[in-house]
C-alpha cells in the first residue's frame, strides 16, 4: 500500500463517514471550517481501504440525507450540538453498528488469537444469525472490529437501543464485545493508519494482523436486531474520550493542598471531605495508605473499578471536578510500571475519570428532565382539575 493513496470505493451504496484526525475529536461547531485537514468525509469502504498519513478515527453516524459536502461535526450527548442540528430541521442518523472485541488481558493480536476469535464468532452466529451479516471485519492491534451497515439509518438515540440489543444478544451467545460500544458517540480507529506511540510511528497496514475483509453489499435491517432500552442515562452520555478534556499535568496533586500565610501545608476543604467520604471504601488504601493500586494483569480493570467508585461518591461534592479526582489517584497510578501495551498509565486513569464523570453528569441531566416532566404533568393535571371545577361551577349556576 502506498501511504496517502485513496482507494476507489467499491459501492456508492455505502453511507458517508466522517474521518477525524487525532486531536480533533470534540468538534461540535456546526459552522466550523475543516479546511486545515482535520476532517475527511468518504464513503465507508473508501475510508476503510485508504492508507492514512496519520491517526484517523471514524464515527458511525451521519447528518440525515448527508453528503460529502456536509460539514461533519463530532457530536456528543452532553452539549448543544444535536439540539442545534435538530432545531435546523435536520437530524443525526446512526448508519452502522460497530463492535470491538478485546483480546484477553488486552494483549497484542496473534495468529492464535485471531483463530480463537473467528471460532467464537462462528459459534455465536449459529445462535444469533444476524451476527454473520457484518459488512466489514478487521483485526486491530488489541482485538477485532465488526461493522454492520444498517439498511435504513435511524436517529442516533433510537439506534443506541439496537447497539445495546445486539451486543446483549452476542454476549448470551458467548461473544463478548466491549461494553463501551453500546454508545453511539464512540470513535473507532480506521484500519490503515499511522499510529504514534511515544514518538514511534507504526504503519498498521504493514502489521501481520492487517487486512480488511468485506462482505459486499451486506446490510442489516433493524427488524432483525433485538432492541434494548438504553435508559435515561444513555440518552445524555456515558462515554467521553480523554480527547474531549485535556489531561492534567503531573503536578495535579497540588490541587489537593493549600498553604497558610506561614507557608504551612494542609489539605483543602474538598480534599478533607473526599477523604471522609471515601473512608472504608475499596479505593481508600491506594489513595491514602499508599498501597499498590492493583496487581499486574488486573491494573486496567481495577483502575476503572476504583475510579468509578470514587466518582460516584464525589461527583456531587461542592467544587468537585474531574481534575480533583484524577489528582487523588495520580500518585498511586504513577507507581505502575509501563508495559508495551500501556506506556502511560496516567492516560488510562484520565480516560476512566472522564468516562465515569460523564456518566454522573448524565444522571444529573436525566434527573432534571424527569423532574421537569413530572412537574409539567402535575401542572397539566392541576389545569385539568381547575377546568373541571369551572365547568361544574358554570353548570351549577345555570
PyMOL commands that set and color helices and strands:
alter all, ss='L'
color gray80, all
select helices_A, chain A and resi 34-36+44-49+81-87+104-106+111-127+129-132+156-172+179-182+204-206+222-224+231-234+242-244+252-256+269-278+284-288+299-314+322-334+345-397
alter helices_A, ss='H'
color red, helices_A
select strands_A, chain A and resi 16-21+39-43+56-58+61-63+92-102+136-140+143-155+188-189+194-197+200-203+212-214+257-259+265-267
alter strands_A, ss='S'
color yellow, strands_A
deselect
rebuild
show_as cartoon
